[in-house]
Amino acid sequence: MGKLYNKTFGVISLGCDKNRVDTEKLLGLLKTHNCKLTDDLSKAQIVIVNTCAFLQSAREEAIQMVSNFLNEEDIVVSTTGKI
């Protein structure tokens, strides 16, 4: 996590309850590495979209979320989730 130290993260959780649990674990991990968390995605340097691959609506919403950041040069977007 060296290069991620002191970065500001925004996390979006989509899909099932298992994804919400995974998101909480992810938030805990980021906090232990002194990462800053924000609810304001416009202030995030890195946005993580945790989504569910089983639910069509979550997949579509994840694609929409990621596409919202395509023109943002200063934001890194990552997707994760259970498959």
N, C-alpha and C positions, 0 to 999 in steps of 0.2 A: 504494500500500500504506500510505499515511499513517495511516489509521484502524486499520489492522491491526498497526501497529508495537507491539511489546512485548505482544501478545496471546499467550495460550497455546492452541496448536492440538493437536488429536488427529486423526490421519488413519487411515482404514480403507480398505484396498485389497481389493477383491473381484473375482473373475473371472479373466481370462486373464493370461498372462505379460506381454503388452503393457501391461496396466493396472499391473502391478507396476513396470515400467520408468517409466511415467508418474508413478507415485506417488513413486518415487525422485527424479525431476526436480522434482516439486512440493516435496518435502521440502528439496531443495537451494535452491530459490527462497525458501522461507520462512526458511531459515537465513540467507541473504544479507540478508534484511530484518530481522534480529534478532528474529524471532519465536521464541517458546519452544515446544518440542515436548514432548508428554507421551504416554506409553503408557497412562496412567490417564485414561480418558475422563471420569471424574467430576471431574477437575481441569481439563479443557479448557474454554475460553471459546467456542471455535469448533471444531466437528467437521466434517471433510470426508470424505465417503464417495465414494471413487473406484470406480466399478463398470463392469461390462461389460454393454452392452445386448443382446449377442448370446446370452449364456448365460442361459437361463430361471432356473437356480438362483441365479445372481448377482443377477438382477433381484429375485427373491423375497427373497433375503437382504438386499439394499439396502433394500427396503421395510420389512422387519422392523427393521433398524438405525435407520432414520429414525424409525419409529414409537416406538422406545424413548425417543426424546428429545422427543416431542410435548408432554409435560407439564413439561418443564424450561424455566423462564422465563429462566434466566441463560445458556443455551447456544444459540448460533446453529448450525444445521446446514445444510450445503451439499452437493449431490451434483454429481458431474462424471464424465465418462467418454467414451469413444469411441462413436460411434453408426454 
